Amino acid sequence: MKESECPKCGGLECYREEADVGVGMVYGPYGCPECGWSDDDEYDFSEGKSHLDEKGNLLDQWGGCWPSESIMARAYRNSEQGRYLCLKGDNIK
């Protein structure tokens, strides 16, 4: 894993995954856990783009995909729904 400073927010934990596949290295995109920035436009969530794809899978800024039935994807959907209700002005009970 290689760390660097995030070019978007200046966060100090911007990193990417690396894997040695025997004939060379494979590198994932750099991503920032603080602002959601990724150096791959498909996974850049820093401008408010939803982390959920059309099937309900949760994507992260490092190119990872959590299936829609996973606890991570369900937790994210629940938090998004709560945020929507708060912004809309509804009371959550």
C-alpha positions, -999 to +999 in steps of 0.1 A: +000+000+000+014+034-010+002+066+008+002+102-003-016+135+003-050+139-012-050+165-040-086+173-034-088+179+004-052+177+016-060+146+037-030+126+047-044+091+043-048+089+005-037+055-007-040+027-032-038-010-031-009-028-048-007-066-056+023-086-069+008-110-094+041-128-101+049-112-134+046-076-122+025-053-100-011-044-104-022-010-089-056+001-079-067+038-080-056+062-053-085+071-030-091+093-001-112+081+029-119+117+040-135+133+010-142+103-013-118+114-041-104+088-065-079+093-093-103+071-114-133+092-124-156+061-122-149+059-085-146+096-076-173+104-050-159+137-039-185+158-057-215+141-040-220+113-065-238+083-049-217+053-039-246+030-049-248+017-084-280+009-103-282-026-087-277-013-052-241-024-049-218-002-028-188+011-047-158+027-029-132+051-041-106+023-044-126+004-070-141-021-045-176-033-048-198-046-019-228-067-031-262-051-025-271-077+001-239-071+022-241-054+056-219-025+042-243-018+013-273-020+036-258+003+062-249+028+035-284+027+021-299+033+055-276+062+062-285+078+028-322+074+035-317+090+069-298+119+054-325+124+028-352+125+054-332+150+075-326+173+045-363+170+035-373+181+071-391+149+081-388+138+117-371+104+121-387+083+148 
